[in-house]
Structure formats: structure tokens, C-alpha cells
Amino acid sequence: MLISLFGLLGALIASRQIPLMLVIVMFLSGFLVPNVDNWGHLGGFLGGYLISRIGGLDPRYQEGMWHLFLAIICLALTALSISASIVNFVPYTQ
């Protein structure tokens, strides 16, 4: 769940709507909590940032075919990741 939050934070940083210090504090706080996947948070942040900057996802402009193409790719990657997690199921143990 937090990975998607970091993706949104990355998009907000790209559009300069929140201070970078907030994201740094949130990322560093992950080191204080056990069993936190900070690489996942970093990947979510970078994904949100790159999609926002490269994909041209600016709410001030009208969506085009490029946005539809990106959405289809994201949906396909989501379906593949869910399938992979089902096939390679590892039960949670402490």
C-alpha cells in the first residue's frame, strides 16, 4: 500500500506540489520500522516521478493516445505482477 503512496509522492515532487524534505523523512522513517521494504518504496517513488515527468501526465493538458498507451502498459504490468505473486506464493512467517 505504501509503495503506491510513494508513487503518488514521486508524481507530486515532479509537479513541485510538495517539499522534497517530506518524502525524505518518510523514506528514512522506513528504516526505523522492522520488515519494511525500502527498495519497494524507492521503486514506487521513482516510478511515479518518471511517469509524471516522462509520460507528460500534467493535469493542465488534455489526455491523448499516449496516455491511453501508458495506462494499458501499467494495467498489463499490474496483471503480470499479480500473476507472478500467485505463482511464486511465499507464506508469511515471522
mmCIF file as gemmi writes it, N, C-alpha and C atoms, coordinates in Angstrom:
data_model
loop_
_atom_site.group_PDB
_atom_site.id
_atom_site.type_symbol
_atom_site.label_atom_id
_atom_site.label_alt_id
_atom_site.label_comp_id
_atom_site.label_asym_id
_atom_site.label_entity_id
_atom_site.label_seq_id
_atom_site.pdbx_PDB_ins_code
_atom_site.Cartn_x
_atom_site.Cartn_y
_atom_site.Cartn_z
_atom_site.occupancy
_atom_site.B_iso_or_equiv
_atom_site.pdbx_formal_charge
_atom_site.auth_seq_id
_atom_site.auth_asym_id
_atom_site.pdbx_PDB_model_num
ATOM 1 N N . MET Axp A 1 ? 0.814 -1.188 0 1 0 ? 1 A 1
ATOM 2 C CA . MET Axp A 1 ? 0 0 0 1 0 ? 1 A 1
ATOM 3 C C . MET Axp A 1 ? 0.862 1.259 0 1 0 ? 1 A 1
ATOM 4 N N . LEU Axp A 2 ? 1.922 1.257 0.798 1 0 ? 2 A 1
ATOM 5 C CA . LEU Axp A 2 ? 2.758 2.442 0.853 1 0 ? 2 A 1
ATOM 6 C C . LEU Axp A 2 ? 3.554 2.659 -0.423 1 0 ? 2 A 1
ATOM 7 N N . ILE Axp A 3 ? 3.789 1.574 -1.178 1 0 ? 3 A 1
ATOM 8 C CA . ILE Axp A 3 ? 4.508 1.739 -2.445 1 0 ? 3 A 1
ATOM 9 C C . ILE Axp A 3 ? 3.705 2.634 -3.374 1 0 ? 3 A 1
ATOM 10 N N . SER Axp A 4 ? 2.393 2.429 -3.414 1 0 ? 4 A 1
ATOM 11 C CA . SER Axp A 4 ? 1.573 3.296 -4.26 1 0 ? 4 A 1
ATOM 12 C C . SER Axp A 4 ? 1.562 4.721 -3.721 1 0 ? 4 A 1
ATOM 13 N N . LEU Axp A 5 ? 1.638 4.877 -2.413 1 0 ? 5 A 1
ATOM 14 C CA . LEU Axp A 5 ? 1.711 6.211 -1.821 1 0 ? 5 A 1
ATOM 15 C C . LEU Axp A 5 ? 3.007 6.91 -2.238 1 0 ? 5 A 1
ATOM 16 N N . PHE Axp A 6 ? 4.101 6.164 -2.239 1 0 ? 6 A 1
ATOM 17 C CA . PHE Axp A 6 ? 5.361 6.751 -2.678 1 0 ? 6 A 1
ATOM 18 C C . PHE Axp A 6 ? 5.333 7.068 -4.166 1 0 ? 6 A 1
ATOM 19 N N . GLY Axp A 7 ? 4.591 6.315 -4.954 1 0 ? 7 A 1
ATOM 20 C CA . GLY Axp A 7 ? 4.418 6.652 -6.364 1 0 ? 7 A 1
ATOM 21 C C . GLY Axp A 7 ? 3.7 7.979 -6.532 1 0 ? 7 A 1
ATOM 22 N N . LEU Axp A 8 ? 2.67 8.187 -5.727 1 0 ? 8 A 1
ATOM 23 C CA . LEU Axp A 8 ? 1.964 9.473 -5.766 1 0 ? 8 A 1
ATOM 24 C C . LEU Axp A 8 ? 2.863 10.611 -5.279 1 0 ? 8 A 1
ATOM 25 N N . LEU Axp A 9 ? 3.67 10.337 -4.257 1 0 ? 9 A 1
ATOM 26 C CA . LEU Axp A 9 ? 4.605 11.362 -3.78 1 0 ? 9 A 1
ATOM 27 C C . LEU Axp A 9 ? 5.62 11.721 -4.865 1 0 ? 9 A 1
ATOM 28 N N . GLY Axp A 10 ? 6.079 10.712 -5.609 1 0 ? 10 A 1
ATOM 29 C CA . GLY Axp A 10 ? 7.002 10.977 -6.708 1 0 ? 10 A 1
ATOM 30 C C . GLY Axp A 10 ? 6.374 11.865 -7.768 1 0 ? 10 A 1
ATOM 31 N N . ALA Axp A 11 ? 5.105 11.615 -8.071 1 0 ? 11 A 1
ATOM 32 C CA . ALA Axp A 11 ? 4.409 12.45 -9.048 1 0 ? 11 A 1
ATOM 33 C C . ALA Axp A 11 ? 4.22 13.869 -8.515 1 0 ? 11 A 1
ATOM 34 N N . LEU Axp A 12 ? 3.957 14.004 -7.228 1 0 ? 12 A 1
ATOM 35 C CA . LEU Axp A 12 ? 3.797 15.335 -6.642 1 0 ? 12 A 1
ATOM 36 C C . LEU Axp A 12 ? 5.113 16.101 -6.606 1 0 ? 12 A 1
ATOM 37 N N . ILE Axp A 13 ? 6.211 15.39 -6.368 1 0 ? 13 A 1
ATOM 38 C CA . ILE Axp A 13 ? 7.529 16.036 -6.406 1 0 ? 13 A 1
ATOM 39 C C . ILE Axp A 13 ? 7.82 16.517 -7.826 1 0 ? 13 A 1
ATOM 40 N N . ALA Axp A 14 ? 7.477 15.699 -8.815 1 0 ? 14 A 1
ATOM 41 C CA . ALA Axp A 14 ? 7.733 16.076 -10.213 1 0 ? 14 A 1
ATOM 42 C C . ALA Axp A 14 ? 6.96 17.336 -10.588 1 0 ? 14 A 1
ATOM 43 N N . SER Axp A 15 ? 5.767 17.491 -10.028 1 0 ? 15 A 1
ATOM 44 C CA . SER Axp A 15 ? 4.971 18.676 -10.345 1 0 ? 15 A 1
ATOM 45 C C . SER Axp A 15 ? 5.184 19.805 -9.331 1 0 ? 15 A 1
ATOM 46 N N . ARG Axp A 16 ? 6.16 19.629 -8.444 1 0 ? 16 A 1
ATOM 47 C CA . ARG Axp A 16 ? 6.556 20.64 -7.458 1 0 ? 16 A 1
ATOM 48 C C . ARG Axp A 16 ? 5.397 21.077 -6.554 1 0 ? 16 A 1
ATOM 49 N N . GLN Axp A 17 ? 4.617 20.097 -6.095 1 0 ? 17 A 1
ATOM 50 C CA . GLN Axp A 17 ? 3.469 20.422 -5.256 1 0 ? 17 A 1
ATOM 51 C C . GLN Axp A 17 ? 3.694 20.121 -3.78 1 0 ? 17 A 1
ATOM 52 N N . ILE Axp A 18 ? 4.751 19.369 -3.441 1 0 ? 18 A 1
ATOM 53 C CA . ILE Axp A 18 ? 5.082 19.119 -2.039 1 0 ? 18 A 1
ATOM 54 C C . ILE Axp A 18 ? 6.593 19.251 -1.868 1 0 ? 18 A 1
ATOM 55 N N . PRO Axp A 19 ? 7.059 19.549 -0.664 1 0 ? 19 A 1
ATOM 56 C CA . PRO Axp A 19 ? 8.509 19.682 -0.457 1 0 ? 19 A 1
ATOM 57 C C . PRO Axp A 19 ? 9.211 18.321 -0.446 1 0 ? 19 A 1
ATOM 58 N N . LEU Axp A 20 ? 10.408 18.286 -0.974 1 0 ? 20 A 1
ATOM 59 C CA . LEU Axp A 20 ? 11.198 17.06 -1.034 1 0 ? 20 A 1
ATOM 60 C C . LEU Axp A 20 ? 11.527 16.545 0.361 1 0 ? 20 A 1
ATOM 61 N N . MET Axp A 21 ? 11.672 17.438 1.324 1 0 ? 21 A 1
ATOM 62 C CA . MET Axp A 21 ? 12.024 17.033 2.692 1 0 ? 21 A 1
ATOM 63 C C . MET Axp A 21 ? 10.977 16.086 3.278 1 0 ? 21 A 1
ATOM 64 N N . LEU Axp A 22 ? 9.718 16.275 2.95 1 0 ? 22 A 1
ATOM 65 C CA . LEU Axp A 22 ? 8.663 15.391 3.443 1 0 ? 22 A 1
ATOM 66 C C . LEU Axp A 22 ? 8.893 13.961 2.957 1 0 ? 22 A 1
ATOM 67 N N . VAL Axp A 23 ? 9.243 13.801 1.71 1 0 ? 23 A 1
ATOM 68 C CA . VAL Axp A 23 ? 9.485 12.471 1.15 1 0 ? 23 A 1
ATOM 69 C C . VAL Axp A 23 ? 10.736 11.851 1.773 1 0 ? 23 A 1
ATOM 70 N N . ILE Axp A 24 ? 11.762 12.65 1.98 1 0 ? 24 A 1
ATOM 71 C CA . ILE Axp A 24 ? 12.991 12.142 2.594 1 0 ? 24 A 1
ATOM 72 C C . ILE Axp A 24 ? 12.722 11.643 4.012 1 0 ? 24 A 1
ATOM 73 N N . VAL Axp A 25 ? 11.953 12.393 4.782 1 0 ? 25 A 1
ATOM 74 C CA . VAL Axp A 25 ? 11.619 11.978 6.154 1 0 ? 25 A 1
ATOM 75 C C . VAL Axp A 25 ? 10.796 10.69 6.136 1 0 ? 25 A 1
ATOM 76 N N . MET Axp A 26 ? 9.837 10.588 5.218 1 0 ? 26 A 1
ATOM 77 C CA . MET Axp A 26 ? 9.023 9.365 5.134 1 0 ? 26 A 1
ATOM 78 C C . MET Axp A 26 ? 9.881 8.163 4.751 1 0 ? 26 A 1
ATOM 79 N N . PHE Axp A 27 ? 10.796 8.361 3.809 1 0 ? 27 A 1
ATOM 80 C CA . PHE Axp A 27 ? 11.661 7.257 3.384 1 0 ? 27 A 1
ATOM 81 C C . PHE Axp A 27 ? 12.596 6.825 4.509 1 0 ? 27 A 1
ATOM 82 N N . LEU Axp A 28 ? 13.196 7.791 5.197 1 0 ? 28 A 1
ATOM 83 C CA . LEU Axp A 28 ? 14.107 7.459 6.291 1 0 ? 28 A 1
ATOM 84 C C . LEU Axp A 28 ? 13.387 6.815 7.463 1 0 ? 28 A 1
ATOM 85 N N . SER Axp A 29 ? 12.13 7.17 7.683 1 0 ? 29 A 1
ATOM 86 C CA . SER Axp A 29 ? 11.379 6.543 8.779 1 0 ? 29 A 1
ATOM 87 C C . SER Axp A 29 ? 11.147 5.059 8.51 1 0 ? 29 A 1
ATOM 88 N N . GLY Axp A 30 ? 11.218 4.642 7.267 1 0 ? 30 A 1
ATOM 89 C CA . GLY Axp A 30 ? 11.089 3.222 6.951 1 0 ? 30 A 1
ATOM 90 C C . GLY Axp A 30 ? 12.218 2.383 7.528 1 0 ? 30 A 1
ATOM 91 N N . PHE Axp A 31 ? 13.373 3.001 7.772 1 0 ? 31 A 1
ATOM 92 C CA . PHE Axp A 31 ? 14.485 2.268 8.372 1 0 ? 31 A 1
ATOM 93 C C . PHE Axp A 31 ? 14.281 2.026 9.864 1 0 ? 31 A 1
ATOM 94 N N . LEU Axp A 32 ? 13.363 2.75 10.483 1 0 ? 32 A 1
ATOM 95 C CA . LEU Axp A 32 ? 13.107 2.585 11.909 1 0 ? 32 A 1
ATOM 96 C C . LEU Axp A 32 ? 12.098 1.482 12.204 1 0 ? 32 A 1
ATOM 97 N N . VAL Axp A 33 ? 11.329 1.094 11.207 1 0 ? 33 A 1
ATOM 98 C CA . VAL Axp A 33 ? 10.298 0.076 11.379 1 0 ? 33 A 1
ATOM 99 C C . VAL Axp A 33 ? 10.807 -1.242 10.789 1 0 ? 33 A 1
ATOM 100 N N . PRO Axp A 34 ? 10.729 -2.336 11.548 1 0 ? 34 A 1
ATOM 101 C CA . PRO Axp A 34 ? 11.212 -3.609 11.015 1 0 ? 34 A 1
ATOM 102 C C . PRO Axp A 34 ? 10.316 -4.127 9.878 1 0 ? 34 A 1
ATOM 103 N N . ASN Axp A 35 ? 10.913 -4.919 8.997 1 0 ? 35 A 1
ATOM 104 C CA . ASN Axp A 35 ? 10.216 -5.582 7.88 1 0 ? 35 A 1
ATOM 105 C C . ASN Axp A 35 ? 9.61 -4.607 6.881 1 0 ? 35 A 1
ATOM 106 N N . VAL Axp A 36 ? 10.255 -3.49 6.657 1 0 ? 36 A 1
ATOM 107 C CA . VAL Axp A 36 ? 9.785 -2.52 5.678 1 0 ? 36 A 1
ATOM 108 C C . VAL Axp A 36 ? 10.658 -2.648 4.437 1 0 ? 36 A 1
ATOM 109 N N . ASP Axp A 37 ? 10.018 -2.748 3.271 1 0 ? 37 A 1
ATOM 110 C CA . ASP Axp A 37 ? 10.73 -2.881 2.006 1 0 ? 37 A 1
ATOM 111 C C . ASP Axp A 37 ? 11.036 -1.494 1.452 1 0 ? 37 A 1
ATOM 112 N N . ASN Axp A 38 ? 12.169 -0.937 1.866 1 0 ? 38 A 1
ATOM 113 C CA . ASN Axp A 38 ? 12.54 0.4 1.402 1 0 ? 38 A 1
ATOM 114 C C . ASN Axp A 38 ? 12.873 0.421 -0.076 1 0 ? 38 A 1
ATOM 115 N N . TRP Axp A 39 ? 13.332 -0.689 -0.631 1 0 ? 39 A 1
ATOM 116 C CA . TRP Axp A 39 ? 13.57 -0.745 -2.076 1 0 ? 39 A 1
ATOM 117 C C . TRP Axp A 39 ? 12.257 -0.617 -2.831 1 0 ? 39 A 1
ATOM 118 N N . GLY Axp A 40 ? 11.201 -1.207 -2.289 1 0 ? 40 A 1
ATOM 119 C CA . GLY Axp A 40 ? 9.877 -1.068 -2.897 1 0 ? 40 A 1
ATOM 120 C C . GLY Axp A 40 ? 9.393 0.369 -2.854 1 0 ? 40 A 1
ATOM 121 N N . HIS Axp A 41 ? 9.636 1.039 -1.729 1 0 ? 41 A 1
ATOM 122 C CA . HIS Axp A 41 ? 9.253 2.447 -1.62 1 0 ? 41 A 1
ATOM 123 C C . HIS Axp A 41 ? 10.029 3.299 -2.627 1 0 ? 41 A 1
ATOM 124 N N . LEU Axp A 42 ? 11.327 3.021 -2.733 1 0 ? 42 A 1
ATOM 125 C CA . LEU Axp A 42 ? 12.147 3.771 -3.683 1 0 ? 42 A 1
ATOM 126 C C . LEU Axp A 42 ? 11.683 3.519 -5.113 1 0 ? 42 A 1
ATOM 127 N N . GLY Axp A 43 ? 11.376 2.26 -5.432 1 0 ? 43 A 1
ATOM 128 C CA . GLY Axp A 43 ? 10.878 1.937 -6.768 1 0 ? 43 A 1
ATOM 129 C C . GLY Axp A 43 ? 9.549 2.608 -7.063 1 0 ? 43 A 1
ATOM 130 N N . GLY Axp A 44 ? 8.65 2.629 -6.079 1 0 ? 44 A 1
ATOM 131 C CA . GLY Axp A 44 ? 7.367 3.311 -6.256 1 0 ? 44 A 1
ATOM 132 C C . GLY Axp A 44 ? 7.551 4.799 -6.48 1 0 ? 44 A 1
ATOM 133 N N . PHE Axp A 45 ? 8.454 5.402 -5.702 1 0 ? 45 A 1
ATOM 134 C CA . PHE Axp A 45 ? 8.725 6.831 -5.845 1 0 ? 45 A 1
ATOM 135 C C . PHE Axp A 45 ? 9.294 7.143 -7.226 1 0 ? 45 A 1
ATOM 136 N N . LEU Axp A 46 ? 10.303 6.374 -7.645 1 0 ? 46 A 1
ATOM 137 C CA . LEU Axp A 46 ? 10.917 6.612 -8.95 1 0 ? 46 A 1
ATOM 138 C C . LEU Axp A 46 ? 9.928 6.366 -10.089 1 0 ? 46 A 1
ATOM 139 N N . GLY Axp A 47 ? 9.094 5.335 -9.94 1 0 ? 47 A 1
ATOM 140 C CA . GLY Axp A 47 ? 8.085 5.073 -10.962 1 0 ? 47 A 1
ATOM 141 C C . GLY Axp A 47 ? 7.096 6.219 -11.093 1 0 ? 47 A 1
ATOM 142 N N . GLY Axp A 48 ? 6.606 6.715 -9.973 1 0 ? 48 A 1
ATOM 143 C CA . GLY Axp A 48 ? 5.679 7.845 -10.004 1 0 ? 48 A 1
ATOM 144 C C . GLY Axp A 48 ? 6.315 9.097 -10.565 1 0 ? 48 A 1
ATOM 145 N N . TYR Axp A 49 ? 7.573 9.328 -10.178 1 0 ? 49 A 1
ATOM 146 C CA . TYR Axp A 49 ? 8.293 10.505 -10.671 1 0 ? 49 A 1
ATOM 147 C C . TYR Axp A 49 ? 8.51 10.422 -12.181 1 0 ? 49 A 1
ATOM 148 N N . LEU Axp A 50 ? 8.994 9.268 -12.643 1 0 ? 50 A 1
ATOM 149 C CA . LEU Axp A 50 ? 9.29 9.121 -14.073 1 0 ? 50 A 1
ATOM 150 C C . LEU Axp A 50 ? 8.04 9.15 -14.935 1 0 ? 50 A 1
ATOM 151 N N . ILE Axp A 51 ? 6.982 8.494 -14.486 1 0 ? 51 A 1
ATOM 152 C CA . ILE Axp A 51 ? 5.741 8.523 -15.259 1 0 ? 51 A 1
ATOM 153 C C . ILE Axp A 51 ? 5.202 9.939 -15.341 1 0 ? 51 A 1
ATOM 154 N N . SER Axp A 52 ? 5.334 10.675 -14.255 1 0 ? 52 A 1
ATOM 155 C CA . SER Axp A 52 ? 4.841 12.05 -14.246 1 0 ? 52 A 1
ATOM 156 C C . SER Axp A 52 ? 5.672 12.951 -15.15 1 0 ? 52 A 1
ATOM 157 N N . ARG Axp A 53 ? 6.998 12.789 -15.115 1 0 ? 53 A 1
ATOM 158 C CA . ARG Axp A 53 ? 7.873 13.653 -15.92 1 0 ? 53 A 1
ATOM 159 C C . ARG Axp A 53 ? 7.929 13.219 -17.382 1 0 ? 53 A 1
ATOM 160 N N . ILE Axp A 54 ? 8.168 11.945 -17.623 1 0 ? 54 A 1
ATOM 161 C CA . ILE Axp A 54 ? 8.343 11.456 -18.993 1 0 ? 54 A 1
ATOM 162 C C . ILE Axp A 54 ? 7 11.254 -19.675 1 0 ? 54 A 1
ATOM 163 N N . GLY Axp A 55 ? 6.04 10.744 -18.929 1 0 ? 55 A 1
ATOM 164 C CA . GLY Axp A 55 ? 4.739 10.436 -19.517 1 0 ? 55 A 1
ATOM 165 C C . GLY Axp A 55 ? 3.899 11.658 -19.815 1 0 ? 55 A 1
ATOM 166 N N . GLY Axp A 56 ? 4.317 12.802 -19.33 1 0 ? 56 A 1
ATOM 167 C CA . GLY Axp A 56 ? 3.556 14.019 -19.6 1 0 ? 56 A 1
ATOM 168 C C . GLY Axp A 56 ? 2.203 14.037 -18.924 1 0 ? 56 A 1
ATOM 169 N N . LEU Axp A 57 ? 2.134 13.484 -17.729 1 0 ? 57 A 1
ATOM 170 C CA . LEU Axp A 57 ? 0.858 13.441 -17.011 1 0 ? 57 A 1
ATOM 171 C C . LEU Axp A 57 ? 0.669 14.739 -16.232 1 0 ? 57 A 1
ATOM 172 N N . ASP Axp A 58 ? 0.359 15.761 -16.931 1 0 ? 58 A 1
ATOM 173 C CA . ASP Axp A 58 ? 0.129 17.066 -16.334 1 0 ? 58 A 1
ATOM 174 C C . ASP Axp A 58 ? -1.363 17.363 -16.415 1 0 ? 58 A 1
ATOM 175 N N . PRO Axp A 59 ? -2.015 17.611 -15.276 1 0 ? 59 A 1
ATOM 176 C CA . PRO Axp A 59 ? -3.463 17.808 -15.302 1 0 ? 59 A 1
ATOM 177 C C . PRO Axp A 59 ? -3.916 19.048 -16.073 1 0 ? 59 A 1
ATOM 178 N N . ARG Axp A 60 ? -2.985 19.904 -16.433 1 0 ? 60 A 1
ATOM 179 C CA . ARG Axp A 60 ? -3.364 21.102 -17.176 1 0 ? 60 A 1
ATOM 180 C C . ARG Axp A 60 ? -3.587 20.842 -18.665 1 0 ? 60 A 1
ATOM 181 N N . TYR Axp A 61 ? -3.163 19.673 -19.137 1 0 ? 61 A 1
ATOM 182 C CA . TYR Axp A 61 ? -3.269 19.369 -20.559 1 0 ? 61 A 1
ATOM 183 C C . TYR Axp A 61 ? -4.251 18.229 -20.795 1 0 ? 61 A 1
ATOM 184 N N . GLN Axp A 62 ? -4.849 18.219 -21.964 1 0 ? 62 A 1
ATOM 185 C CA . GLN Axp A 62 ? -5.819 17.186 -22.312 1 0 ? 62 A 1
ATOM 186 C C . GLN Axp A 62 ? -5.102 15.856 -22.559 1 0 ? 62 A 1
ATOM 187 N N . GLU Axp A 63 ? -5.761 14.774 -22.16 1 0 ? 63 A 1
ATOM 188 C CA . GLU Axp A 63 ? -5.189 13.453 -22.369 1 0 ? 63 A 1
ATOM 189 C C . GLU Axp A 63 ? -5.241 13.087 -23.847 1 0 ? 63 A 1
ATOM 190 N N . GLY Axp A 64 ? -4.27 12.287 -24.258 1 0 ? 64 A 1
ATOM 191 C CA . GLY Axp A 64 ? -4.22 11.852 -25.651 1 0 ? 64 A 1
ATOM 192 C C . GLY Axp A 64 ? -4 10.353 -25.736 1 0 ? 64 A 1
ATOM 193 N N . MET Axp A 65 ? -3.688 9.877 -26.922 1 0 ? 65 A 1
ATOM 194 C CA . MET Axp A 65 ? -3.467 8.451 -27.14 1 0 ? 65 A 1
ATOM 195 C C . MET Axp A 65 ? -2.247 7.95 -26.372 1 0 ? 65 A 1
ATOM 196 N N . TRP Axp A 66 ? -1.259 8.814 -26.165 1 0 ? 66 A 1
ATOM 197 C CA . TRP Axp A 66 ? -0.071 8.44 -25.404 1 0 ? 66 A 1
ATOM 198 C C . TRP Axp A 66 ? -0.457 8.034 -23.983 1 0 ? 66 A 1
ATOM 199 N N . HIS Axp A 67 ? -1.401 8.739 -23.391 1 0 ? 67 A 1
ATOM 200 C CA . HIS Axp A 67 ? -1.841 8.417 -22.029 1 0 ? 67 A 1
ATOM 201 C C . HIS Axp A 67 ? -2.575 7.081 -21.997 1 0 ? 67 A 1
ATOM 202 N N . LEU Axp A 68 ? -3.37 6.813 -23.003 1 0 ? 68 A 1
ATOM 203 C CA . LEU Axp A 68 ? -4.06 5.524 -23.082 1 0 ? 68 A 1
ATOM 204 C C . LEU Axp A 68 ? -3.047 4.39 -23.216 1 0 ? 68 A 1
ATOM 205 N N . PHE Axp A 69 ? -2.035 4.593 -24.033 1 0 ? 69 A 1
ATOM 206 C CA . PHE Axp A 69 ? -0.982 3.595 -24.212 1 0 ? 69 A 1
ATOM 207 C C . PHE Axp A 69 ? -0.271 3.314 -22.89 1 0 ? 69 A 1
ATOM 208 N N . LEU Axp A 70 ? 0.085 4.369 -22.146 1 0 ? 70 A 1
ATOM 209 C CA . LEU Axp A 70 ? 0.731 4.192 -20.844 1 0 ? 70 A 1
ATOM 210 C C . LEU Axp A 70 ? -0.182 3.474 -19.854 1 0 ? 70 A 1
ATOM 211 N N . ALA Axp A 71 ? -1.464 3.799 -19.869 1 0 ? 71 A 1
ATOM 212 C CA . ALA Axp A 71 ? -2.411 3.146 -18.957 1 0 ? 71 A 1
ATOM 213 C C . ALA Axp A 71 ? -2.523 1.655 -19.256 1 0 ? 71 A 1
ATOM 214 N N . ILE Axp A 72 ? -2.55 1.292 -20.529 1 0 ? 72 A 1
ATOM 215 C CA . ILE Axp A 72 ? -2.637 -0.128 -20.905 1 0 ? 72 A 1
ATOM 216 C C . ILE Axp A 72 ? -1.372 -0.867 -20.478 1 0 ? 72 A 1
ATOM 217 N N . ILE Axp A 73 ? -0.213 -0.238 -20.652 1 0 ? 73 A 1
ATOM 218 C CA . ILE Axp A 73 ? 1.042 -0.861 -20.215 1 0 ? 73 A 1
ATOM 219 C C . ILE Axp A 73 ? 1.038 -1.053 -18.697 1 0 ? 73 A 1
ATOM 220 N N . CYS Axp A 74 ? 0.601 -0.048 -17.955 1 0 ? 74 A 1
ATOM 221 C CA . CYS Axp A 74 ? 0.545 -0.154 -16.486 1 0 ? 74 A 1
ATOM 222 C C . CYS Axp A 74 ? -0.416 -1.255 -16.049 1 0 ? 74 A 1
ATOM 223 N N . LEU Axp A 75 ? -1.555 -1.356 -16.702 1 0 ? 75 A 1
ATOM 224 C CA . LEU Axp A 75 ? -2.507 -2.424 -16.367 1 0 ? 75 A 1
ATOM 225 C C . LEU Axp A 75 ? -1.919 -3.796 -16.663 1 0 ? 75 A 1
ATOM 226 N N . ALA Axp A 76 ? -1.225 -3.931 -17.799 1 0 ? 76 A 1
ATOM 227 C CA . ALA Axp A 76 ? -0.613 -5.213 -18.148 1 0 ? 76 A 1
ATOM 228 C C . ALA Axp A 76 ? 0.472 -5.587 -17.144 1 0 ? 76 A 1
ATOM 229 N N . LEU Axp A 77 ? 1.301 -4.615 -16.745 1 0 ? 77 A 1
ATOM 230 C CA . LEU Axp A 77 ? 2.34 -4.895 -15.757 1 0 ? 77 A 1
ATOM 231 C C . LEU Axp A 77 ? 1.756 -5.244 -14.393 1 0 ? 77 A 1
ATOM 232 N N . THR Axp A 78 ? 0.661 -4.606 -14.039 1 0 ? 78 A 1
ATOM 233 C CA . THR Axp A 78 ? -0.016 -4.943 -12.779 1 0 ? 78 A 1
ATOM 234 C C . THR Axp A 78 ? -0.537 -6.368 -12.811 1 0 ? 78 A 1
ATOM 235 N N . ALA Axp A 79 ? -1.176 -6.746 -13.922 1 0 ? 79 A 1
ATOM 236 C CA . ALA Axp A 79 ? -1.694 -8.121 -14.063 1 0 ? 79 A 1
ATOM 237 C C . ALA Axp A 79 ? -0.552 -9.132 -14.012 1 0 ? 79 A 1
ATOM 238 N N . LEU Axp A 80 ? 0.573 -8.82 -14.655 1 0 ? 80 A 1
ATOM 239 C CA . LEU Axp A 80 ? 1.726 -9.726 -14.617 1 0 ? 80 A 1
ATOM 240 C C . LEU Axp A 80 ? 2.299 -9.856 -13.22 1 0 ? 80 A 1
ATOM 241 N N . SER Axp A 81 ? 2.372 -8.763 -12.487 1 0 ? 81 A 1
ATOM 242 C CA . SER Axp A 81 ? 2.929 -8.834 -11.132 1 0 ? 81 A 1
ATOM 243 C C . SER Axp A 81 ? 2.006 -9.604 -10.189 1 0 ? 81 A 1
ATOM 244 N N . ILE Axp A 82 ? 0.705 -9.443 -10.36 1 0 ? 82 A 1
ATOM 245 C CA . ILE Axp A 82 ? -0.239 -10.217 -9.535 1 0 ? 82 A 1
ATOM 246 C C . ILE Axp A 82 ? -0.129 -11.698 -9.866 1 0 ? 82 A 1
ATOM 247 N N . SER Axp A 83 ? -0.039 -12.009 -11.155 1 0 ? 83 A 1
ATOM 248 C CA . SER Axp A 83 ? 0.115 -13.41 -11.575 1 0 ? 83 A 1
ATOM 249 C C . SER Axp A 83 ? 1.399 -14.004 -11.02 1 0 ? 83 A 1
ATOM 250 N N . ALA Axp A 84 ? 2.486 -13.255 -11.088 1 0 ? 84 A 1
ATOM 251 C CA . ALA Axp A 84 ? 3.765 -13.746 -10.57 1 0 ? 84 A 1
ATOM 252 C C . ALA Axp A 84 ? 3.704 -13.966 -9.063 1 0 ? 84 A 1
ATOM 253 N N . SER Axp A 85 ? 3.002 -13.1 -8.347 1 0 ? 85 A 1
ATOM 254 C CA . SER Axp A 85 ? 2.909 -13.28 -6.893 1 0 ? 85 A 1
ATOM 255 C C . SER Axp A 85 ? 2.055 -14.486 -6.532 1 0 ? 85 A 1
ATOM 256 N N . ILE Axp A 86 ? 1.088 -14.824 -7.381 1 0 ? 86 A 1
ATOM 257 C CA . ILE Axp A 86 ? 0.271 -16.018 -7.134 1 0 ? 86 A 1
ATOM 258 C C . ILE Axp A 86 ? 1.067 -17.275 -7.439 1 0 ? 86 A 1
ATOM 259 N N . VAL Axp A 87 ? 1.798 -17.274 -8.543 1 0 ? 87 A 1
ATOM 260 C CA . VAL Axp A 87 ? 2.584 -18.445 -8.945 1 0 ? 87 A 1
ATOM 261 C C . VAL Axp A 87 ? 3.727 -18.694 -7.964 1 0 ? 87 A 1
ATOM 262 N N . ASN Axp A 88 ? 4.377 -17.634 -7.517 1 0 ? 88 A 1
ATOM 263 C CA . ASN Axp A 88 ? 5.524 -17.752 -6.614 1 0 ? 88 A 1
ATOM 264 C C . ASN Axp A 88 ? 5.136 -17.422 -5.181 1 0 ? 88 A 1
ATOM 265 N N . PHE Axp A 89 ? 4.012 -17.934 -4.734 1 0 ? 89 A 1
ATOM 266 C CA . PHE Axp A 89 ? 3.495 -17.61 -3.403 1 0 ? 89 A 1
ATOM 267 C C . PHE Axp A 89 ? 4.468 -18.075 -2.33 1 0 ? 89 A 1
ATOM 268 N N . VAL Axp A 90 ? 4.805 -17.158 -1.43 1 0 ? 90 A 1
ATOM 269 C CA . VAL Axp A 90 ? 5.642 -17.482 -0.27 1 0 ? 90 A 1
ATOM 270 C C . VAL Axp A 90 ? 4.843 -17.093 0.967 1 0 ? 90 A 1
ATOM 271 N N . PRO Axp A 91 ? 4.508 -18.058 1.818 1 0 ? 91 A 1
ATOM 272 C CA . PRO Axp A 91 ? 3.734 -17.727 3.009 1 0 ? 91 A 1
ATOM 273 C C . PRO Axp A 91 ? 4.51 -16.834 3.967 1 0 ? 91 A 1
ATOM 274 N N . TYR Axp A 92 ? 3.793 -15.962 4.623 1 0 ? 92 A 1
ATOM 275 C CA . TYR Axp A 92 ? 4.392 -15.033 5.585 1 0 ? 92 A 1
ATOM 276 C C . TYR Axp A 92 ? 4.703 -15.762 6.88 1 0 ? 92 A 1
ATOM 277 N N . THR Axp A 93 ? 5.951 -15.682 7.296 1 0 ? 93 A 1
ATOM 278 C CA . THR Axp A 93 ? 6.34 -16.269 8.597 1 0 ? 93 A 1
ATOM 279 C C . THR Axp A 93 ? 7.17 -15.24 9.336 1 0 ? 93 A 1
ATOM 280 N N . GLN Axp A 94 ? 7.118 -15.311 10.646 1 0 ? 94 A 1
ATOM 281 C CA . GLN Axp A 94 ? 7.902 -14.368 11.461 1 0 ? 94 A 1
ATOM 282 C C . GLN Axp A 94 ? 9.133 -15.016 11.992 1 0 ? 94 A 1
